[in-house]
Amino acid sequence: MNALFARNEGIQRAVAGTGYTSRARAHRYGFLLALLLLQLVAGTHAQISRGDQIRAAFLYNFTKFIEWPSNSFTDVNAAIVIGVLGDSSLAAALTAVVRDRKVNGRPITVRAVQNAEEAASTHELFVSATEISRWAQIQAAIETRPVVTVGESPAFARNGGTINFIVQDDKLRFEINMTAAERSGVKISAQLQKLAAAVERVP
């Protein structure tokens, strides 16, 4: 517990030093604290790696800062579907993270994705680096669908992905391709954009 408080204080200092307004600081602090708490919860599952815990926490928190078109859901109670192309260990970690949680009143469902049809039925799609060749075949079929694609390959965002994980100073960060987001019809909040390592418009 002392470790939790110590890490919590570190987050507060980091947020205070950004120069953001108090409201923006609150959003940033809430995002980072949620990541911390989710990592601690996921850490109780010995079979889940720390890397999977962190990526799963990010994927869950992204859904809080994204607005999908209303017609991408069958009704007001329909679940937010997060698909995973490859990387079954991450899918297991993500399932543990989202269990019994809701975003804007919607439950969250995690699904393994194998093809374009399954990808098109998701709201957020993680593409493992090992599946980048298969992703190239799926991308054209869903690029105008309201699907936020999240990758972890060096050129993922530059090649039309929405969000891409990158490593900076040994820490996991992310970059956002706003052109891809707008093309798919989703809205990414200004708060999430401020948390990104880079926000670009890439055709």
N, CA and C atoms as a LAMMPS dump frame, in Angstrom:
ITEM: TIMESTEP
0
ITEM: NUMBER OF ATOMS
609
ITEM: BOX BOUNDS ff ff ff
-5.0000000000000000e+02 5.0000000000000000e+02
-5.0000000000000000e+02 5.0000000000000000e+02
-5.0000000000000000e+02 5.0000000000000000e+02
ITEM: ATOMS id mol type element x y z
1 1 1 N 0.828 -1.205 0
2 1 2 C 0 0 0
3 1 3 C 0.862 1.255 0
4 2 1 N 1.969 1.229 0.751
5 2 2 C 2.863 2.379 0.747
6 2 3 C 3.401 2.651 -0.648
7 3 1 N 3.649 1.554 -1.378
8 3 2 C 4.139 1.706 -2.748
9 3 3 C 3.093 2.394 -3.606
10 4 1 N 1.815 2.068 -3.372
11 4 2 C 0.743 2.701 -4.119
12 4 3 C 0.73 4.191 -3.872
13 5 1 N 0.824 4.602 -2.582
14 5 2 C 0.813 6.025 -2.257
15 5 3 C 2.012 6.735 -2.867
16 6 1 N 3.157 6.087 -2.857
17 6 2 C 4.366 6.697 -3.406
18 6 3 C 4.21 6.923 -4.897
19 7 1 N 3.674 5.935 -5.609
20 7 2 C 3.491 6.066 -7.044
21 7 3 C 2.399 7.087 -7.346
22 8 1 N 1.387 7.122 -6.493
23 8 2 C 0.303 8.088 -6.631
24 8 3 C 0.845 9.505 -6.527
25 9 1 N 1.708 9.761 -5.536
26 9 2 C 2.293 11.084 -5.37
27 9 3 C 3.152 11.446 -6.574
28 10 1 N 3.832 10.462 -7.127
29 10 2 C 4.655 10.728 -8.299
30 10 3 C 3.81 11.171 -9.475
31 11 1 N 2.636 10.578 -9.629
32 11 2 C 1.726 10.971 -10.694
33 11 3 C 1.256 12.398 -10.488
34 12 1 N 0.902 12.735 -9.232
35 12 2 C 0.441 14.087 -8.949
36 12 3 C 1.511 15.115 -9.289
37 13 1 N 2.764 14.825 -8.949
38 13 2 C 3.846 15.772 -9.263
39 13 3 C 4.022 15.909 -10.766
40 14 1 N 3.907 14.785 -11.475
41 14 2 C 4.074 14.827 -12.925
42 14 3 C 2.98 15.66 -13.568
43 15 1 N 1.755 15.511 -13.097
44 15 2 C 0.642 16.259 -13.656
45 15 3 C 0.777 17.732 -13.334
46 16 1 N 1.167 18.044 -12.109
47 16 2 C 1.282 19.443 -11.698
48 16 3 C 2.317 20.181 -12.52
49 17 1 N 3.3 19.463 -13.027
50 17 2 C 4.363 20.116 -13.764
51 17 3 C 4.106 20.282 -15.244
52 18 1 N 2.906 19.914 -15.713
53 18 2 C 2.635 19.993 -17.138
54 18 3 C 2.241 21.369 -17.606
55 19 1 N 1.751 22.223 -16.695
56 19 2 C 1.29 23.535 -17.112
57 19 3 C -0.134 23.53 -17.617
58 20 1 N -0.859 22.405 -17.483
59 20 2 C -2.238 22.333 -17.924
60 20 3 C -3.135 23.107 -16.968
61 21 1 N -4.348 23.425 -17.401
62 21 2 C -5.343 24.015 -16.521
63 21 3 C -5.747 22.972 -15.497
64 22 1 N -6.424 23.431 -14.429
65 22 2 C -6.816 22.493 -13.383
66 22 3 C -7.735 21.412 -13.92
67 23 1 N -8.632 21.772 -14.854
68 23 2 C -9.535 20.765 -15.417
69 23 3 C -8.773 19.735 -16.238
70 24 1 N -7.839 20.223 -17.054
71 24 2 C -7.035 19.303 -17.861
72 24 3 C -6.174 18.429 -16.967
73 25 1 N -5.648 19.027 -15.877
74 25 2 C -4.857 18.231 -14.938
75 25 3 C -5.704 17.123 -14.345
76 26 1 N -6.952 17.439 -14.025
77 26 2 C -7.837 16.437 -13.431
78 26 3 C -8.059 15.285 -14.389
79 27 1 N -8.262 15.597 -15.67
80 27 2 C -8.446 14.53 -16.657
81 27 3 C -7.177 13.696 -16.777
82 28 1 N -6.028 14.385 -16.839
83 28 2 C -4.754 13.67 -16.979
84 28 3 C -4.492 12.813 -15.744
85 29 1 N -4.73 13.393 -14.567
86 29 2 C -4.501 12.655 -13.336
87 29 3 C -5.418 11.443 -13.264
88 30 1 N -6.685 11.637 -13.637
89 30 2 C -7.631 10.522 -13.599
90 30 3 C -7.224 9.401 -14.522
91 31 1 N -6.741 9.757 -15.713
92 31 2 C -6.305 8.755 -16.68
93 31 3 C -5.12 7.966 -16.147
94 32 1 N -4.118 8.672 -15.648
95 32 2 C -2.911 8.006 -15.172
96 32 3 C -3.184 7.183 -13.909
97 33 1 N -4.021 7.719 -13.018
98 33 2 C -4.327 6.972 -11.806
99 33 3 C -5.104 5.711 -12.132
100 34 1 N -6.014 5.808 -13.108
101 34 2 C -6.765 4.623 -13.519
102 34 3 C -5.832 3.558 -14.066
103 35 1 N -4.833 3.993 -14.85
104 35 2 C -3.853 3.04 -15.359
105 35 3 C -3.112 2.352 -14.225
106 36 1 N -2.731 3.132 -13.222
107 36 2 C -1.999 2.587 -12.087
108 36 3 C -2.838 1.56 -11.341
109 37 1 N -4.072 1.908 -11.052
110 37 2 C -4.929 1.007 -10.289
111 37 3 C -5.221 -0.265 -11.069
112 38 1 N -5.446 -0.122 -12.382
113 38 2 C -5.71 -1.292 -13.199
114 38 3 C -4.496 -2.211 -13.246
115 39 1 N -3.303 -1.625 -13.282
116 39 2 C -2.09 -2.437 -13.282
117 39 3 C -1.97 -3.216 -11.97
118 40 1 N -2.337 -2.568 -10.857
119 40 2 C -2.248 -3.244 -9.569
120 40 3 C -3.248 -4.383 -9.478
121 41 1 N -4.466 -4.147 -10.022
122 41 2 C -5.478 -5.202 -10.021
123 41 3 C -5.039 -6.358 -10.898
124 42 1 N -4.596 -6.029 -12.119
125 42 2 C -4.151 -7.072 -13.031
126 42 3 C -2.945 -7.816 -12.49
127 43 1 N -2.156 -7.148 -11.671
128 43 2 C -0.962 -7.758 -11.124
129 43 3 C -1.239 -8.921 -10.193
130 44 1 N -2.508 -9.065 -9.764
131 44 2 C -2.854 -10.192 -8.909
132 44 3 C -2.951 -11.485 -9.712
133 45 1 N -2.957 -11.374 -11.051
134 45 2 C -3.009 -12.549 -11.908
135 45 3 C -1.583 -12.876 -12.332
136 46 1 N -0.99 -13.865 -11.695
137 46 2 C 0.43 -14.155 -11.897
138 46 3 C 0.739 -14.538 -13.337
139 47 1 N -0.257 -15.107 -14.056
140 47 2 C 0.006 -15.582 -15.405
141 47 3 C 0.022 -14.463 -16.427
142 48 1 N -0.35 -13.254 -16.044
143 48 2 C -0.409 -12.126 -16.962
144 48 3 C 0.859 -11.285 -16.817
145 49 1 N 1.543 -11.063 -17.934
146 49 2 C 2.801 -10.307 -17.884
147 49 3 C 2.534 -8.834 -17.63
148 50 1 N 3.541 -8.138 -17.121
149 50 2 C 3.395 -6.711 -16.858
150 50 3 C 3.124 -5.941 -18.142
151 51 1 N 3.786 -6.342 -19.23
152 51 2 C 3.553 -5.667 -20.505
153 51 3 C 2.112 -5.784 -20.957
154 52 1 N 1.534 -6.973 -20.8
155 52 2 C 0.129 -7.172 -21.163
156 52 3 C -0.789 -6.36 -20.255
157 53 1 N -0.457 -6.281 -18.973
158 53 2 C -1.253 -5.499 -18.027
159 53 3 C -1.313 -4.033 -18.461
160 54 1 N -0.151 -3.49 -18.81
161 54 2 C -0.081 -2.069 -19.159
162 54 3 C -0.833 -1.782 -20.451
163 55 1 N -0.61 -2.595 -21.473
164 55 2 C -1.307 -2.376 -22.732
165 55 3 C -2.814 -2.535 -22.561
166 56 1 N -3.227 -3.525 -21.774
167 56 2 C -4.655 -3.732 -21.525
168 56 3 C -5.268 -2.531 -20.812
169 57 1 N -4.536 -1.974 -19.85
170 57 2 C -5.027 -0.796 -19.127
171 57 3 C -5.188 0.389 -20.073
172 58 1 N -4.23 0.58 -20.971
173 58 2 C -4.345 1.649 -21.955
174 58 3 C -5.568 1.438 -22.848
175 59 1 N -5.728 0.226 -23.375
176 59 2 C -6.841 -0.054 -24.286
177 59 3 C -8.184 0.202 -23.616
178 60 1 N -8.305 -0.171 -22.362
179 60 2 C -9.541 0.102 -21.622
180 60 3 C -9.74 1.604 -21.454
181 61 1 N -8.701 2.313 -21.045
182 61 2 C -8.834 3.749 -20.793
183 61 3 C -9.081 4.55 -22.067
184 62 1 N -8.594 4.082 -23.198
185 62 2 C -8.876 4.777 -24.449
186 62 3 C -10.381 4.92 -24.67
187 63 1 N -11.151 3.904 -24.306
188 63 2 C -12.593 3.922 -24.575
189 63 3 C -13.296 5.062 -23.842
190 64 1 N -12.69 5.579 -22.77
191 64 2 C -13.3 6.666 -22.01
192 64 3 C -13.161 8.009 -22.715
193 65 1 N -12.262 8.088 -23.681
194 65 2 C -11.955 9.349 -24.339
195 65 3 C -12.325 9.334 -25.822
196 66 1 N -13.119 8.363 -26.23
197 66 2 C -13.505 8.221 -27.629
198 66 3 C -15.025 8.25 -27.741
199 67 1 N -15.508 8.959 -28.744
200 67 2 C -16.949 9.009 -29.001
201 67 3 C -17.226 8.349 -30.349
202 68 1 N -18.029 7.288 -30.317
203 68 2 C -18.398 6.595 -31.542
204 68 3 C -19.752 7.083 -32.041
205 69 1 N -19.999 7.017 -33.337
206 69 2 C -21.329 7.392 -33.856
207 69 3 C -22.399 6.517 -33.202
208 70 1 N -23.548 7.094 -32.921
209 70 2 C -24.597 6.339 -32.243
210 70 3 C -25.037 5.122 -33.049
211 71 1 N -24.959 5.219 -34.38
212 71 2 C -25.404 4.085 -35.195
213 71 3 C -24.411 2.928 -35.235
214 72 1 N -23.272 3.089 -34.531
215 72 2 C -22.334 1.969 -34.446
216 72 3 C -22.713 1.003 -33.331
217 73 1 N -23.788 1.337 -32.6
218 73 2 C -24.314 0.463 -31.553
219 73 3 C -25.75 0.078 -31.9
220 74 1 N -26.124 -1.125 -31.551
221 74 2 C -27.487 -1.58 -31.86
222 74 3 C -28.526 -0.916 -30.973
223 75 1 N -28.147 -0.551 -29.742
224 75 2 C -29.05 0.148 -28.84
225 75 3 C -28.228 0.831 -27.752
226 76 1 N -28.913 1.53 -26.846
227 76 2 C -28.21 2.329 -25.833
228 76 3 C -27.472 1.468 -24.814
229 77 1 N -27.812 0.2 -24.741
230 77 2 C -27.163 -0.694 -23.774
231 77 3 C -26.142 -1.623 -24.413
232 78 1 N -25.939 -1.496 -25.719
233 78 2 C -25.015 -2.396 -26.413
234 78 3 C -23.586 -2.194 -25.914
235 79 1 N -22.827 -3.267 -25.934
236 79 2 C -21.46 -3.243 -25.404
237 79 3 C -20.488 -2.561 -26.36
238 80 1 N -19.442 -2.007 -25.787
239 80 2 C -18.281 -1.568 -26.561
240 80 3 C -17.442 -2.819 -26.817
241 81 1 N -17.175 -3.11 -28.059
242 81 2 C -16.451 -4.331 -28.406
243 81 3 C -14.994 -3.999 -28.725
244 82 1 N -14.093 -4.603 -27.977
245 82 2 C -12.658 -4.456 -28.247
246 82 3 C -12.171 -5.762 -28.861
247 83 1 N -11.687 -5.675 -30.078
248 83 2 C -11.177 -6.855 -30.754
249 83 3 C -9.663 -6.948 -30.635
250 84 1 N -9.153 -8.154 -30.672
251 84 2 C -7.703 -8.377 -30.619
252 84 3 C -7.318 -9.275 -31.781
253 85 1 N -6.495 -8.741 -32.674
254 85 2 C -5.981 -9.51 -33.804
255 85 3 C -4.616 -10.049 -33.412
256 86 1 N -4.563 -11.341 -33.093
257 86 2 C -3.342 -11.939 -32.582
258 86 3 C -3.183 -11.67 -31.106
259 87 1 N -2.117 -12.178 -30.481
260 87 2 C -1.763 -11.913 -29.085
261 87 3 C -2.857 -12.323 -28.109
262 88 1 N -3.043 -13.627 -27.961
263 88 2 C -4.074 -14.139 -27.057
264 88 3 C -3.786 -13.805 -25.598
265 89 1 N -2.508 -13.626 -25.247
266 89 2 C -2.184 -13.28 -23.857
267 89 3 C -2.694 -11.886 -23.514
268 90 1 N -2.622 -10.956 -24.475
269 90 2 C -3.161 -9.62 -24.245
270 90 3 C -4.68 -9.685 -24.131
271 91 1 N -5.306 -10.5 -24.955
272 91 2 C -6.765 -10.653 -24.886
273 91 3 C -7.182 -11.141 -23.5
274 92 1 N -6.405 -12.051 -22.927
275 92 2 C -6.714 -12.557 -21.584
276 92 3 C -6.544 -11.458 -20.546
277 93 1 N -5.476 -10.672 -20.67
278 93 2 C -5.245 -9.567 -19.732
279 93 3 C -6.356 -8.532 -19.843
280 94 1 N -6.761 -8.217 -21.066
281 94 2 C -7.801 -7.22 -21.292
282 94 3 C -9.14 -7.702 -20.738
283 95 1 N -9.429 -8.981 -20.91
284 95 2 C -10.665 -9.547 -20.365
285 95 3 C -10.708 -9.374 -18.855
286 96 1 N -9.57 -9.585 -18.198
287 96 2 C -9.498 -9.421 -16.75
288 96 3 C -9.693 -7.96 -16.343
289 97 1 N -9.134 -7.044 -17.124
290 97 2 C -9.218 -5.62 -16.802
291 97 3 C -10.637 -5.088 -16.927
292 98 1 N -11.354 -5.475 -17.982
293 98 2 C -12.678 -4.883 -18.247
294 98 3 C -13.815 -5.605 -17.547
295 99 1 N -13.527 -6.712 -16.907
296 99 2 C -14.593 -7.481 -16.266
297 99 3 C -15.379 -6.614 -15.279
298 100 1 N -16.707 -6.604 -15.439
299 100 2 C -17.635 -5.872 -14.562
300 100 3 C -17.485 -4.355 -14.646
301 101 1 N -16.777 -3.845 -15.638
302 101 2 C -16.629 -2.4 -15.799
303 101 3 C -17.53 -1.891 -16.921
304 102 1 N -17.91 -0.629 -16.82
305 102 2 C -18.725 0 -17.853
306 102 3 C -18.145 1.368 -18.192
307 103 1 N -18.353 1.789 -19.442
308 103 2 C -17.966 3.12 -19.891
309 103 3 C -19.213 3.774 -20.476
310 104 1 N -19.615 4.901 -19.887
311 104 2 C -20.841 5.584 -20.308
312 104 3 C -22.044 4.65 -20.283
313 105 1 N -22.064 3.798 -19.275
314 105 2 C -23.187 2.89 -19.097
315 105 3 C -23.133 1.635 -19.94
316 106 1 N -22.114 1.504 -20.764
317 106 2 C -22.008 0.334 -21.642
318 106 3 C -20.992 -0.668 -21.091
319 107 1 N -21.342 -1.958 -21.097
320 107 2 C -20.351 -2.97 -20.722
321 107 3 C -19.309 -3.079 -21.836
322 108 1 N -18.245 -3.798 -21.567
323 108 2 C -17.177 -3.964 -22.556
324 108 3 C -16.961 -5.445 -22.816
325 109 1 N -16.884 -5.797 -24.08
326 109 2 C -16.67 -7.176 -24.5
327 109 3 C -15.356 -7.283 -25.256
328 110 1 N -14.602 -8.328 -24.99
329 110 2 C -13.327 -8.569 -25.686
330 110 3 C -13.494 -9.773 -26.603
331 111 1 N -13.085 -9.629 -27.851
332 111 2 C -13.221 -10.714 -28.824
333 111 3 C -11.923 -10.928 -29.587
334 112 1 N -11.638 -12.172 -29.895
335 112 2 C -10.532 -12.487 -30.802
336 112 3 C -11.028 -12.238 -32.221
337 113 1 N -10.19 -11.627 -33.047
338 113 2 C -10.562 -11.286 -34.421
339 113 3 C -9.679 -12.065 -35.392
340 114 1 N -10.32 -12.62 -36.416
341 114 2 C -9.583 -13.413 -37.393
342 114 3 C -9.667 -12.864 -38.808
343 115 1 N -10.697 -12.064 -39.095
344 115 2 C -10.893 -11.61 -40.472
345 115 3 C -11.545 -10.232 -40.503
346 116 1 N -11.738 -9.695 -41.718
347 116 2 C -12.282 -8.346 -41.885
348 116 3 C -13.706 -8.233 -41.363
349 117 1 N -14.506 -9.247 -41.562
350 117 2 C -15.894 -9.205 -41.096
351 117 3 C -15.953 -9.071 -39.578
352 118 1 N -15.13 -9.838 -38.88
353 118 2 C -15.098 -9.741 -37.421
354 118 3 C -14.527 -8.407 -36.974
355 119 1 N -13.526 -7.908 -37.685
356 119 2 C -12.926 -6.618 -37.342
357 119 3 C -13.942 -5.493 -37.481
358 120 1 N -14.79 -5.563 -38.501
359 120 2 C -15.776 -4.52 -38.758
360 120 3 C -16.833 -4.431 -37.672
361 121 1 N -16.986 -5.468 -36.875
362 121 2 C -18.011 -5.474 -35.823
363 121 3 C -17.459 -5.001 -34.479
364 122 1 N -16.211 -4.525 -34.469
365 122 2 C -15.614 -4.028 -33.232
366 122 3 C -15.673 -2.497 -33.193
367 123 1 N -15.394 -1.944 -32.026
368 123 2 C -15.301 -0.499 -31.876
369 123 3 C -13.836 -0.067 -31.705
370 124 1 N -13.064 -0.938 -31.11
371 124 2 C -11.629 -0.71 -30.95
372 124 3 C -10.938 -2.014 -31.316
373 125 1 N -9.909 -1.932 -32.126
374 125 2 C -9.229 -3.14 -32.592
375 125 3 C -7.738 -3.031 -32.356
376 126 1 N -7.198 -3.938 -31.551
377 126 2 C -5.758 -3.994 -31.334
378 126 3 C -5.134 -4.936 -32.352
379 127 1 N -4.057 -4.475 -32.989
380 127 2 C -3.361 -5.268 -33.996
381 127 3 C -1.962 -5.59 -33.49
382 128 1 N -1.723 -6.836 -33.186
383 128 2 C -0.412 -7.257 -32.705
384 128 3 C 0.641 -7.077 -33.792
385 129 1 N 1.879 -6.808 -33.387
386 129 2 C 2.977 -6.636 -34.345
387 129 3 C 3.186 -7.893 -35.184
388 130 1 N 2.841 -9.043 -34.625
389 130 2 C 3.019 -10.296 -35.359
390 130 3 C 1.972 -10.491 -36.443
391 131 1 N 0.936 -9.663 -36.436
392 131 2 C -0.168 -9.821 -37.387
393 131 3 C -0.224 -8.691 -38.406
394 132 1 N 0.867 -7.95 -38.548
395 132 2 C 0.837 -6.77 -39.398
396 132 3 C 0.58 -7.118 -40.863
397 133 1 N 1.015 -8.279 -41.329
398 133 2 C 0.767 -8.663 -42.724
399 133 3 C -0.71 -8.986 -42.922
400 134 1 N -1.319 -9.639 -41.951
401 134 2 C -2.753 -9.938 -42.059
402 134 3 C -3.573 -8.66 -41.919
403 135 1 N -3.07 -7.719 -41.126
404 135 2 C -3.747 -6.442 -40.955
405 135 3 C -3.851 -5.696 -42.278
406 136 1 N -2.838 -5.787 -43.11
407 136 2 C -2.86 -5.098 -44.399
408 136 3 C -4.038 -5.553 -45.251
409 137 1 N -4.433 -6.806 -45.111
410 137 2 C -5.555 -7.336 -45.872
411 137 3 C -6.893 -6.884 -45.282
412 138 1 N -6.909 -6.652 -43.97
413 138 2 C -8.145 -6.268 -43.283
414 138 3 C -8.388 -4.766 -43.344
415 139 1 N -7.317 -3.99 -43.352
416 139 2 C -7.417 -2.536 -43.22
417 139 3 C -8.338 -1.898 -44.251
418 140 1 N -8.174 -2.253 -45.507
419 140 2 C -8.968 -1.623 -46.562
420 140 3 C -10.459 -1.829 -46.354
421 141 1 N -10.825 -2.947 -45.745
422 141 2 C -12.241 -3.272 -45.557
423 141 3 C -12.88 -2.493 -44.419
424 142 1 N -12.054 -1.933 -43.491
425 142 2 C -12.651 -1.267 -42.326
426 142 3 C -12.213 0.182 -42.15
427 143 1 N -11.406 0.736 -43.067
428 143 2 C -10.83 2.056 -42.823
429 143 3 C -11.871 3.169 -42.733
430 144 1 N -13.06 2.976 -43.317
431 144 2 C -14.118 3.977 -43.178
432 144 3 C -15.182 3.557 -42.171
433 145 1 N -14.948 2.452 -41.486
434 145 2 C -15.857 1.993 -40.441
435 145 3 C -15.487 2.692 -39.127
436 146 1 N -16.433 2.855 -38.204
437 146 2 C -16.126 3.512 -36.925
438 146 3 C -15.362 2.597 -35.972
439 147 1 N -14.156 2.249 -36.392
440 147 2 C -13.293 1.356 -35.609
441 147 3 C -11.99 2.082 -35.306
442 148 1 N -11.667 2.199 -34.037
443 148 2 C -10.393 2.794 -33.629
444 148 3 C -9.35 1.684 -33.627
445 149 1 N -8.392 1.767 -34.525
446 149 2 C -7.372 0.732 -34.609
447 149 3 C -6.157 1.13 -33.775
448 150 1 N -5.645 0.179 -33.016
449 150 2 C -4.5 0.422 -32.131
450 150 3 C -3.416 -0.599 -32.459
451 151 1 N -2.23 -0.114 -32.78
452 151 2 C -1.148 -1.017 -33.139
453 151 3 C 0.079 -0.822 -32.272
454 152 1 N 1.127 -1.548 -32.614
455 152 2 C 2.384 -1.473 -31.868
456 152 3 C 3.581 -1.642 -32.785
457 153 1 N 3.375 -1.333 -34.074
458 153 2 C 4.439 -1.459 -35.062
459 153 3 C 4.952 -0.077 -35.447
460 154 1 N 6.221 0.074 -35.795
461 154 2 C 6.819 1.391 -36.054
462 154 3 C 6.039 2.272 -37.025
463 155 1 N 5.486 1.683 -38.087
464 155 2 C 4.821 2.495 -39.107
465 155 3 C 3.299 2.375 -39.054
466 156 1 N 2.759 1.869 -37.967
467 156 2 C 1.319 1.606 -37.92
468 156 3 C 0.493 2.869 -38.14
469 157 1 N 0.776 3.937 -37.402
470 157 2 C 0.012 5.183 -37.552
471 157 3 C 0.266 5.813 -38.92
472 158 1 N 1.503 5.787 -39.38
473 158 2 C 1.824 6.375 -40.679
474 158 3 C 1.137 5.631 -41.817
475 159 1 N 0.804 4.367 -41.587
476 159 2 C 0.143 3.561 -42.616
477 159 3 C -1.369 3.492 -42.426
478 160 1 N -1.924 4.428 -41.643
479 160 2 C -3.378 4.51 -41.548
480 160 3 C -3.999 4.024 -40.261
481 161 1 N -3.192 3.567 -39.3
482 161 2 C -3.736 3.179 -38.002
483 161 3 C -4.133 4.406 -37.196
484 162 1 N -5.033 4.245 -36.244
485 162 2 C -5.511 5.395 -35.469
486 162 3 C -4.58 5.739 -34.314
487 163 1 N -4.229 4.738 -33.521
488 163 2 C -3.371 4.936 -32.347
489 163 3 C -2.25 3.903 -32.401
490 164 1 N -1.048 4.334 -32.056
491 164 2 C 0.074 3.406 -32.081
492 164 3 C 0.884 3.504 -30.8
493 165 1 N 1.162 2.358 -30.19
494 165 2 C 2.019 2.328 -29.012
495 165 3 C 3.472 2.528 -29.43
496 166 1 N 4.179 3.357 -28.688
497 166 2 C 5.607 3.553 -28.912
498 166 3 C 6.305 3.542 -27.547
499 167 1 N 7.6 3.339 -27.555
500 167 2 C 8.371 3.351 -26.316
501 167 3 C 9.288 4.563 -26.325
502 168 1 N 9.174 5.392 -25.294
503 168 2 C 10.035 6.563 -25.134
504 168 3 C 10.604 6.554 -23.727
505 169 1 N 11.904 6.627 -23.625
506 169 2 C 12.581 6.621 -22.325
507 169 3 C 12.139 5.427 -21.483
508 170 1 N 12.056 4.282 -22.143
509 170 2 C 11.685 3.016 -21.488
510 170 3 C 10.263 3.016 -20.942
511 171 1 N 9.428 3.934 -21.424
512 171 2 C 8.03 3.983 -20.99
513 171 3 C 7.119 3.817 -22.197
514 172 1 N 5.989 3.132 -21.985
515 172 2 C 5.03 2.945 -23.061
516 172 3 C 4.219 4.223 -23.241
517 173 1 N 4.248 4.78 -24.438
518 173 2 C 3.474 5.963 -24.792
519 173 3 C 2.638 5.629 -26.021
520 174 1 N 1.942 6.617 -26.553
521 174 2 C 1.162 6.375 -27.758
522 174 3 C 1.097 7.633 -28.606
523 175 1 N 0.913 7.425 -29.898
524 175 2 C 0.738 8.522 -30.847
525 175 3 C -0.613 8.347 -31.532
526 176 1 N -1.175 9.458 -32.022
527 176 2 C -2.506 9.43 -32.615
528 176 3 C -2.455 9.983 -34.035
529 177 1 N -3.1 9.284 -34.954
530 177 2 C -3.272 9.745 -36.327
531 177 3 C -4.698 10.281 -36.441
532 178 1 N -4.853 11.617 -36.391
533 178 2 C -6.182 12.209 -36.402
534 178 3 C -6.882 12.053 -37.752
535 179 1 N -6.115 11.959 -38.819
536 179 2 C -6.726 11.74 -40.136
537 179 3 C -7.458 10.409 -40.159
538 180 1 N -6.832 9.378 -39.607
539 180 2 C -7.462 8.059 -39.555
540 180 3 C -8.709 8.082 -38.675
541 181 1 N -8.641 8.803 -37.551
542 181 2 C -9.789 8.897 -36.656
543 181 3 C -10.96 9.576 -37.36
544 182 1 N -10.694 10.685 -38.034
545 182 2 C -11.758 11.413 -38.729
546 182 3 C -12.318 10.608 -39.885
547 183 1 N -11.464 9.876 -40.571
548 183 2 C -11.928 9.052 -41.676
549 183 3 C -12.893 7.968 -41.185
550 184 1 N -12.638 7.454 -40.009
551 184 2 C -13.496 6.384 -39.481
552 184 3 C -14.758 6.921 -38.817
553 185 1 N -14.835 8.242 -38.618
554 185 2 C -16.046 8.82 -38.053
555 185 3 C -16.102 8.857 -36.55
556 186 1 N -14.989 8.625 -35.877
557 186 2 C -14.968 8.681 -34.413
558 186 3 C -14.341 9.992 -33.958
559 187 1 N -14.653 10.384 -32.728
560 187 2 C -14.086 11.606 -32.167
561 187 3 C -13.175 11.248 -30.995
562 188 1 N -11.96 11.751 -31.028
563 188 2 C -11.001 11.531 -29.947
564 188 3 C -10.889 12.817 -29.155
565 189 1 N -11.116 12.735 -27.86
566 189 2 C -11.182 13.932 -27.035
567 189 3 C -9.852 14.678 -26.99
568 190 1 N -9.955 15.979 -26.731
569 190 2 C -8.756 16.801 -26.606
570 190 3 C -7.891 16.326 -25.447
571 191 1 N -8.527 15.796 -24.392
572 191 2 C -7.765 15.313 -23.235
573 191 3 C -6.843 14.16 -23.63
574 192 1 N -7.361 13.227 -24.441
575 192 2 C -6.529 12.105 -24.866
576 192 3 C -5.426 12.586 -25.798
577 193 1 N -5.737 13.551 -26.636
578 193 2 C -4.718 14.092 -27.526
579 193 3 C -3.575 14.731 -26.731
580 194 1 N -3.908 15.391 -25.623
581 194 2 C -2.871 16.017 -24.792
582 194 3 C -1.966 14.976 -24.127
583 195 1 N -2.523 13.795 -23.889
584 195 2 C -1.738 12.746 -23.245
585 195 3 C -0.829 12.006 -24.231
586 196 1 N -1.084 12.181 -25.532
587 196 2 C -0.31 11.474 -26.544
588 196 3 C 1.093 12.041 -26.682
589 197 1 N 2.021 11.18 -27.061
590 197 2 C 3.389 11.635 -27.317
591 197 3 C 3.446 12.447 -28.585
592 198 1 N 2.531 12.168 -29.53
593 198 2 C 2.463 12.913 -30.787
594 198 3 C 1.063 12.783 -31.364
595 199 1 N 0.589 13.866 -31.962
596 199 2 C -0.696 13.885 -32.645
597 199 3 C -0.425 14.393 -34.053
598 200 1 N -0.705 13.562 -35.041
599 200 2 C -0.369 13.914 -36.411
600 200 3 C -1.549 13.68 -37.334
601 201 1 N -1.451 14.235 -38.508
602 201 2 C -2.426 13.975 -39.573
603 201 3 C -1.658 13.301 -40.703
604 202 1 N -1.901 12.014 -40.828
605 202 2 C -1.177 11.224 -41.824
606 202 3 C -2.187 10.641 -42.785
607 203 1 N -2.054 10.891 -44.076
608 203 2 C -3.016 10.374 -45.072
609 203 3 C -3.144 8.87 -44.996
